[in-house]
Amino acid sequence: MAIKLALRTLLLALFLTGLAVLAPSPVRAAQTIAQTPHTPPPGSAERRAILDAMRMKIKELHGLDVVFVVRAMNVSGGWAWVHTLPRSADGLSRYEDFSALLHNESRGWRIAEIASAEPDNPDYFTKLVRRFPSAPSTIFPEADAVR
């Protein structure tokens, strides 16, 4: 009798654990439903802070002072996906597209990942979502494909 009860308890625990593993996390579900991305308007403090973090990274990596033409900026839940076209301040020099995933931490916006040529790979954003599970999938360009 005790063995049957123990076996039943074990099976119930395994069943419930399996459901917990298969069920989407409440955090991910809430992010997908509740966090519609927005694009901070030009001149806003949020937009300036995000682009300043990107500008500092380009200065650090390449020694260039740039201004950005923003192709896409999706912000939600303290995360941002930004695709830019860097230019020299005088507009005469144009540089390779610069895309990045940023996270707003206690010290401000920081780059979590700089995209290489991989965004052309259809699995890139799916892998990015797996590596950064707290980033809302809705900020990425192919949001429907990564949810």
Residue, then its C-alpha position, 0 to 999 in steps of 0.5 A: m500500500a505504501i509503495k502504491l502511494a509513493l508511486r502515485t505521488l512520484l507520478l503526480a510530481l513528474f506529471l506536474t513538473g512536466l507541465a511546468v517545463l512545457a508551459p510558457s513562463p509567466v514572465r515570457a507570457a506577460q512580456t509577449i502580451a503586455q509589452t507593446p514596443h514603442t519608438p522614442p520620438p526624436g529629441s526625447a531623453e530616452r532616444r538620446a540615451i540609447l543612441d549615446a550608448m551606441r555612439m560610445k561603443i562605436k567610438e570605443l571600437h573604431g575611434l569614430d564620432v558618428v550621428f545616426v540615421v535610425r532605421a528601427m528602434n523598438v523599446s519595451g521592458g527596459w530592452a531595445w533593438v536598434h538598427t542604425l546607419p552611422r554617418s560622420a557629423d558632416g554627412l560626407s562619410r557613411y559607415e556600415d549599418f550598426s544594429a544592437l540589443l541594449h538593456n537599461e541597467s542601473r547605470g543606464w543603457r548598455i549594449a548587450e549584443i552587437a549584431s554582425a551580419e547574422p541578422d540575415n540568418p533566419d534563426y538569428f533572432t530566435k537564438l537571441v531571444r533564447r540567450f536573453p530570455s528577459a528581452p521581450s521578443t516583440i522588439f525584434p524585427e521578425a517578432d512573429a517568427v521568434r514568439 
